[in-house]
Amino acid sequence: MENWVLIMTLSNRELLAVLFYVVGGVVRGATRIQKTVFLLQQELGVGSFAFVPSKYGPWSKELADALHELESLGMLYIDREETAEGSVTVYRADKRFLDEGRAKFRELLKLNTALAIKLYRYTRIYTSLPLTYLLAYIYRKYPEYTIRSIVAEHVEKWRRMYSLISKGRGA
């Protein structure tokens, strides 16, 4: 029942606003934002984006569309940034979107403090972990979303590196 209150009060847009508020307005990487939102939905029951198995694990067209819609509204700025590892998509929230996220997060704190704190902590963790760890964790815990993966061999190496080996699943 506890999750029901949060689910009923947090739309997909609000989930994204809270996510950007919690991380200070910037998320680096399309894969990172996809995987973070996926895990928040799976592990906390927030949001309702439809995810399907894709080349890199769970992916949501709805989420990608929502991010582009927020860009068209001037709430997000989506840029490419060159790094030593290559090009990465960078999502930067507008002040209005951050204000929206702050207001919604404060409301959630009043409605369900424990769950709001979990949302804050999980968001911070998922957006700061090495992407290889995040993928290894998802591939171990949610294998049904990896059936179309083209990086499964790489992820298997990362799972071993991070000791994220499934027990009883033919790891």
C-alpha positions as CSV (number, residue, x, y, z in Angstrom):
1,M,0.0,0.0,0.0
2,E,2.9,2.3,0.7
3,N,4.0,2.3,-3.0
4,W,0.4,3.0,-4.1
5,V,0.5,6.5,-2.6
6,L,3.7,7.3,-4.5
7,I,2.6,5.8,-7.7
8,M,-0.6,7.7,-7.7
9,T,1.1,11.0,-7.1
10,L,4.1,10.7,-9.5
11,S,3.5,10.9,-13.2
12,N,6.3,10.1,-15.7
13,R,7.0,13.8,-16.1
14,E,7.2,14.3,-12.3
15,L,9.5,11.3,-12.0
16,L,11.9,12.9,-14.5
17,A,11.6,16.3,-12.8
18,V,12.4,14.7,-9.4
19,L,15.3,12.7,-10.9
20,F,16.9,15.9,-12.4
21,Y,16.3,17.8,-9.2
22,V,18.0,15.1,-7.1
23,V,21.1,14.9,-9.3
24,G,21.5,18.7,-9.6
25,G,20.1,19.1,-13.1
26,V,22.6,17.1,-15.2
27,V,22.6,13.4,-16.4
28,R,25.3,12.3,-18.7
29,G,24.4,9.5,-21.1
30,A,21.2,8.2,-22.7
31,T,22.0,4.7,-21.5
32,R,22.4,6.0,-17.9
33,I,19.1,7.8,-17.9
34,Q,17.3,4.8,-19.5
35,K,18.8,2.4,-16.9
36,T,18.2,4.7,-14.0
37,V,14.5,5.2,-14.8
38,F,14.1,1.5,-15.4
39,L,15.6,0.6,-12.0
40,L,13.5,3.2,-10.2
41,Q,10.4,1.7,-11.7
42,Q,11.4,-1.9,-11.1
43,E,12.7,-1.4,-7.6
44,L,10.5,1.3,-6.2
45,G,7.4,1.1,-8.3
46,V,7.5,4.7,-9.5
47,G,6.8,5.8,-13.0
48,S,5.0,3.9,-15.8
49,F,7.3,4.0,-18.8
50,A,7.0,0.9,-21.0
51,F,10.4,-0.9,-21.3
52,V,11.3,-3.6,-23.8
53,P,14.4,-5.7,-24.3
54,S,16.8,-3.9,-26.6
55,K,20.4,-4.1,-27.9
56,Y,21.7,-2.7,-24.6
57,G,19.1,-4.2,-22.2
58,P,15.9,-2.5,-21.1
59,W,14.9,0.5,-23.2
60,S,11.8,2.7,-23.4
61,K,10.7,4.6,-26.5
62,E,8.2,6.4,-24.3
63,L,11.1,7.7,-22.1
64,A,13.1,8.8,-25.1
65,D,10.1,10.6,-26.5
66,A,9.4,12.2,-23.1
67,L,13.0,13.6,-23.0
68,H,12.7,15.0,-26.5
69,E,9.3,16.5,-25.6
70,L,10.8,18.2,-22.5
71,E,13.5,19.5,-24.8
72,S,11.0,21.0,-27.2
73,L,9.2,22.7,-24.2
74,G,12.5,24.2,-23.1
75,M,12.6,22.2,-19.9
76,L,15.6,20.1,-20.9
77,Y,18.7,20.8,-23.1
78,I,20.1,17.8,-24.8
79,D,23.7,18.1,-26.1
80,R,26.5,15.9,-27.2
81,E,29.8,16.1,-25.3
82,E,33.1,14.6,-26.4
83,T,35.0,12.6,-23.8
84,A,38.0,10.4,-23.8
85,E,35.7,7.4,-24.2
86,G,33.8,9.0,-27.1
87,S,30.7,11.1,-27.5
88,V,28.0,11.2,-24.8
89,T,24.5,12.7,-24.7
90,V,24.2,15.2,-21.9
91,Y,20.8,16.1,-20.4
92,R,20.6,19.5,-18.6
93,A,17.4,20.6,-16.9
94,D,16.1,24.2,-17.1
95,K,15.6,26.0,-13.8
96,R,11.8,25.7,-14.2
97,F,12.1,21.9,-14.5
98,L,14.3,21.8,-11.4
99,D,11.8,23.9,-9.5
100,E,9.1,21.5,-10.6
101,G,11.2,18.5,-9.3
102,R,11.9,20.2,-6.0
103,A,8.2,21.0,-5.4
104,K,7.2,17.4,-6.3
105,F,10.0,15.9,-4.1
106,R,8.9,18.1,-1.1
107,E,5.3,16.9,-1.6
108,L,6.5,13.3,-1.7
109,L,8.4,13.8,1.5
110,K,5.2,14.8,3.2
111,L,3.1,11.9,1.7
112,N,5.6,9.1,2.2
113,T,8.9,10.1,3.8
114,A,10.5,6.7,3.7
115,L,9.8,6.1,0.1
116,A,10.8,9.6,-0.9
117,I,14.1,9.1,0.8
118,K,14.6,5.8,-1.0
119,L,13.8,7.5,-4.3
120,Y,16.5,10.1,-3.5
121,R,19.1,7.6,-2.5
122,Y,18.5,5.2,-5.4
123,T,18.6,8.0,-7.9
124,R,21.9,9.3,-6.5
125,I,23.3,5.8,-6.6
126,Y,22.2,4.8,-10.0
127,T,23.4,8.1,-11.6
128,S,26.8,7.9,-10.0
129,L,27.7,4.2,-10.3
130,P,30.1,3.2,-13.2
131,L,27.9,2.4,-16.2
132,T,29.5,-1.0,-16.5
133,Y,28.4,-1.8,-12.9
134,L,24.9,-0.5,-13.6
135,L,24.6,-2.7,-16.7
136,A,26.1,-5.7,-15.0
137,Y,23.5,-5.3,-12.1
138,I,20.6,-5.0,-14.5
139,Y,21.7,-8.0,-16.6
140,R,22.0,-10.1,-13.5
141,K,18.8,-9.1,-11.8
142,Y,16.5,-8.6,-14.9
143,P,17.7,-11.1,-17.5
144,E,14.3,-11.0,-19.3
145,Y,15.3,-7.6,-20.5
146,T,18.6,-8.7,-22.0
147,I,17.3,-11.3,-24.6
148,R,18.1,-9.0,-27.5
149,S,21.4,-7.7,-26.1
150,I,24.4,-7.3,-28.4
151,V,26.7,-6.6,-25.5
152,A,26.0,-9.6,-23.3
153,E,29.5,-11.0,-23.6
154,H,31.0,-7.7,-22.3
155,V,28.4,-7.5,-19.6
156,E,29.2,-11.0,-18.5
157,K,32.9,-9.9,-18.0
158,W,31.7,-6.9,-15.9
159,R,29.4,-9.2,-13.9
160,R,32.4,-11.3,-13.0
161,M,34.6,-8.3,-12.4
162,Y,32.0,-6.9,-9.9
163,S,31.1,-10.4,-8.5
164,L,27.5,-10.0,-9.7
165,I,27.1,-13.6,-10.6
166,S,23.6,-15.0,-10.5
167,K,23.0,-17.9,-8.1
168,G,21.1,-20.8,-9.6
169,R,20.6,-19.0,-13.0
170,G,23.4,-20.7,-14.9
171,A,25.9,-17.9,-14.3
